[in-house]
Amino acid sequence: MCTHGSDSKLGFQFDQFTLDTVHYRLCMSGAAIPVEPRLFDLLKYLIEKRARIVSRDELLDKLWKGKVVSDATLGVCLKNARKAVGDSGDRQSIIKTIHGRGYQFIAGITESGEEKMPDKENQPILSRIFLLMELPRTLSPNCPESGICSSLRVAQRRSNL
């Protein structure tokens, strides 16, 4: 039985699934789904990089770490990952193929835990735009890093046009 409570430091929830990164489990509605370690790592990597498209080469490099494997091996792993989370190559409601580019995890995610803060790569673009627009308003006119402050103020003026 999977639980996603206070003992779990980090996990990702999507649809009726939980990817428990502390106990290395994939759960559906509280029940553990047996998955191979590489399949778990694939889901975790795609979720962590969900803000962008992940290329086949990047997946091969990060998940197989220099081992020589065929594209078919990655294809089978992706097919099994989709199957494990109730997705398919036709449906693509969780893992989307962007032909000629790579793959992207597109299901809505709820991230829980206190150990990991989102990195800039995964921070949604709208949040970055908001920060860019709001930061100059909070800086004093006598900002010691005048180059940074003036650049932010210019960016703010451009965004207000």
Summary of the structure (lengths in Angstrom):
residues: 161
radius of gyration: 19.8
end to end distance: 54.6
largest distance: 59.0
contacts: 401
relative contact order: 0.14
helix: 42%
strand: 18%
